[in-house]
Amino acid sequence: MIAKITTGKDIYGALAYNQEKVNEGLGKVLASNIIPEPEDGRFSVATCTEAFNRWLPSHYRTEKPVIHISLNPHPDDNLTDEQLADIGSEYLQLMGYGAQPYLIFKHSDIGREHIHIVSLQVDSEGKKINDSKRNLRSVAATEKLEKKYGLHRAKEQKQLEQWQFKPVDAEKGDLKKQIGSVIKPTVAMYRFQTMGEYRALLSLYNIGVEEVQGTRSGKPYRGLLYSALDVEGNKAGTPIKSSAFGKTVGVSALEERMEKSTTLIKEKGYRERLRPLVAGVMQETGNETELRQKLQGKDIDLYLRRNNTGRITGVTFIDHQSRCVLNGSRLGKEFSANVFNDLFRESPAVEGHTKQAGEKEPFTPAAEPFSQANSQAGHIESAISSLFSIFSPEPESYYENQQQVRKKRKKKKRRYGRQT
């Protein structure tokens, strides 16, 4: 559970923010202390403001008497309203605000339930509540509540929230800020070896990237342009030069990142981790929609690039657990574009990015001769057999044969080797 604490001067503003969620049907009041509860159960911002102000003396020694706290359990923590209210009250007790007037609101406006607490950090005599080492005490309080209620740890939750980037929405404007908030941490956290893999990763967040080359003052130059993409993968808005986001997302930095990623991917065995995961899902289904869903259940996204005829010409897997991006061809021939194109031949293109604006695709015939049908069937059968081989040990006869070969080599070496 993550706690966030802010302080301010305006009690009315803090109450109005929370009441707005209630009015929108995205919040409710769970508990109160000292603040009178209205007979009809409907709290009024004006009435509550008066109640808080009555508590405050005419003189107090702080510029910011209002404290606003949000407590955010992990999305998988299923808590009742009563439990949320108890957690809020107990947190205030642990922090020294238990005797203060407060209101506890529940919010459900961001896809997960959390609570907001509005209170005062000045007591009835005008003395400020002790806030020494407040952040450390807050961490200790949340850890105690995590153990008591069996909640996910804040450290795990912070990592989860850090790794979840918001897709760019061109209609919201401020594309530079939206794109920058994704590409900077993405480059720092994920491992990829080509611009194609980098492009596949950014497509998950509605971002396109293209390389531009030319001459400037007689000297050659290379650069990158980042663009927002719409739902069909087309550019939306004016492309932005990489220099606007800093050197870390420019050509030179990316090439250095790719070189390091190549070494790290090999050393850490990320390819070997991903192969059986994808192979296992491929054995279970030949339907593209179901395949995507099952891969996402393992924190793996599938990126398919198609040409104008709908044929799959590129496959990329984004493993969010190891934060590694790998083209299907890197995993092996069993995961190539041709294999997926044949497996999904009867399935139409589904959700997901297919082709970025400006990408060039190789020529592909509109239809294949009927005489190739048996060849295609054999191709699929061979690919499926290869997938099973990823899990299955080699036949016993194979090992026996290998042992015989090694014995022959040893005998040959002794017969013709250097004599002493």
Residue pairs with C-beta under 8 A, 6 or more apart in sequence:
1 71
1 72
1 73
1 74
1 77
1 87
1 142
1 145
1 146
1 151
1 152
1 154
1 157
2 71
2 72
2 142
2 154
2 157
2 158
2 161
3 69
3 70
3 71
3 72
3 91
3 138
3 139
3 141
3 142
4 69
4 70
4 72
5 67
5 68
5 69
5 134
5 135
5 138
6 67
6 68
6 69
7 64
7 66
7 67
7 68
7 121
8 14
8 64
8 66
8 68
9 63
9 64
9 65
9 66
10 66
11 49
11 52
11 53
11 65
11 66
11 118
11 120
12 45
12 49
14 66
14 68
14 118
15 45
15 48
15 49
15 52
15 103
15 118
16 45
18 27
18 103
18 105
18 107
18 116
18 118
19 43
19 45
21 27
21 105
21 107
21 109
22 28
22 29
22 43
22 105
24 109
26 107
26 108
26 109
27 105
27 106
27 107
27 108
27 109
28 81
28 105
28 106
29 43
29 103
29 104
29 105
29 106
30 81
30 84
30 85
30 88
30 104
30 105
30 106
30 115
31 85
31 88
31 89
31 103
31 104
32 43
32 102
32 103
32 104
33 89
33 98
33 100
33 101
33 102
34 51
34 55
34 100
34 101
34 102
35 43
35 48
35 51
35 52
35 101
35 102
35 103
36 47
36 51
37 43
38 44
38 47
43 103
48 103
51 101
52 101
52 120
55 101
55 120
55 124
56 65
56 120
56 122
56 126
57 122
57 124
57 125
57 126
59 126
60 122
60 126
60 127
60 128
61 126
61 127
61 128
62 121
62 122
62 128
64 121
65 120
65 121
65 122
66 118
66 119
66 120
66 121
67 97
67 117
67 118
67 119
67 120
67 121
68 116
68 117
68 118
69 91
69 92
69 116
69 117
69 119
70 114
70 115
70 116
70 117
71 87
71 88
71 91
71 114
71 115
71 117
71 142
72 112
72 114
72 157
73 79
73 87
73 112
73 113
73 114
73 151
73 152
74 151
74 152
74 156
74 157
74 160
75 111
75 112
76 152
77 149
77 151
77 152
79 87
79 113
79 149
81 106
83 149
84 104
84 106
84 113
84 115
85 104
85 115
87 115
87 145
87 149
88 104
88 115
88 117
89 98
89 104
90 145
91 117
91 141
91 142
91 145
92 98
92 100
92 102
92 117
92 119
94 137
94 140
94 141
94 144
94 145
95 134
95 137
95 138
95 141
96 129
96 130
97 119
97 121
97 129
99 123
100 119
100 120
100 121
100 123
100 129
101 119
101 120
102 117
102 118
102 119
102 120
103 117
103 118
103 119
104 115
104 116
104 117
105 115
105 116
105 117
105 118
106 113
106 114
106 115
107 113
107 114
107 115
107 116
121 128
121 129
121 131
122 128
122 129
123 129
139 154
142 154
143 153
143 154
145 151
146 152
146 153
146 154
162 185
163 189
163 320
163 323
165 181
165 182
165 185
165 186
165 205
166 178
166 181
166 182
166 205
167 204
167 205
167 206
168 175
168 178
168 179
168 182
168 205
168 206
168 207
168 228
168 229
169 178
169 206
170 206
170 228
170 229
170 230
170 236
170 237
172 178
175 228
175 237
175 238
175 240
176 240
176 244
176 245
178 228
179 207
179 226
179 228
179 240
179 245
180 244
180 245
182 202
182 205
182 207
183 202
183 207
183 226
183 245
183 249
184 245
184 246
184 248
184 249
186 201
186 202
186 205
187 248
187 249
187 253
187 254
187 257
188 248
189 323
190 201
190 318
190 323
190 324
190 325
191 261
191 264
191 265
191 270
191 322
191 323
191 324
191 325
192 198
192 201
192 257
192 258
192 261
192 324
192 325
193 258
193 261
193 262
193 265
193 325
193 326
193 330
194 258
194 327
195 209
195 211
195 254
196 314
196 316
196 327
197 316
197 325
197 326
197 327
198 209
198 254
198 258
198 325
199 208
199 209
199 356
200 303
200 305
200 316
200 318
200 325
200 353
201 318
201 325
202 208
202 209
203 229
203 233
203 303
203 353
203 356
204 301
204 303
204 318
204 353
206 228
206 229
206 230
206 231
207 226
207 227
207 228
207 229
208 226
208 227
208 228
208 229
208 233
208 235
208 356
208 357
209 224
209 225
209 226
209 227
210 224
210 225
210 227
210 239
210 356
210 358
211 222
211 223
211 224
211 251
212 222
212 223
212 224
212 225
213 220
213 221
213 222
213 223
214 220
214 221
215 221
222 251
223 241
223 242
223 243
223 250
223 251
224 241
224 242
224 249
224 250
224 251
224 254
225 239
225 240
225 241
225 242
226 239
226 240
226 241
226 242
226 245
226 249
227 235
227 236
227 237
227 239
227 240
227 357
228 235
228 236
228 237
229 235
229 236
229 353
229 356
229 357
230 236
233 353
233 354
233 355
233 356
233 357
234 357
235 357
235 358
242 249
242 250
242 251
243 250
247 253
261 324
264 270
265 271
265 324
265 326
268 322
270 319
270 322
270 324
270 326
271 326
271 330
271 331
273 319
273 322
274 300
274 317
274 319
274 322
274 324
274 326
274 331
275 331
275 332
275 335
275 390
276 390
276 391
277 298
277 300
277 319
278 295
278 300
278 317
278 331
278 335
279 334
279 335
279 387
279 390
279 391
280 391
281 291
281 294
281 295
281 298
282 291
282 335
282 343
282 387
283 384
283 387
283 388
284 294
285 291
285 294
286 343
286 344
286 347
287 344
287 347
288 304
288 344
288 347
288 349
288 350
289 347
289 350
289 351
291 302
292 301
292 302
292 350
292 351
292 352
295 301
295 302
295 317
298 321
299 319
299 320
299 321
300 317
300 318
300 319
300 320
300 321
301 317
301 318
301 320
302 315
302 316
302 317
302 318
302 352
303 314
303 315
303 316
303 317
303 318
303 352
303 353
304 312
304 314
304 315
304 340
304 349
304 352
304 353
304 354
305 312
305 313
305 314
305 315
305 316
305 337
305 353
305 354
305 355
305 359
305 361
306 312
306 313
306 349
306 354
306 355
307 313
307 355
307 361
307 362
307 364
308 355
308 361
309 364
309 366
310 348
310 349
311 341
311 364
312 337
312 340
312 341
312 344
313 337
313 361
313 362
313 364
314 327
314 328
314 337
315 327
315 328
315 329
315 335
315 336
315 337
315 340
316 325
316 326
316 327
316 328
317 325
317 326
317 327
317 328
317 331
317 335
318 324
318 325
319 325
319 326
328 335
328 336
328 337
328 339
328 340
329 335
329 336
329 337
332 386
333 339
333 383
333 386
334 383
334 386
334 387
334 390
338 379
339 379
339 380
339 383
342 376
342 379
342 380
342 383
343 380
343 383
345 376
355 361
368 376
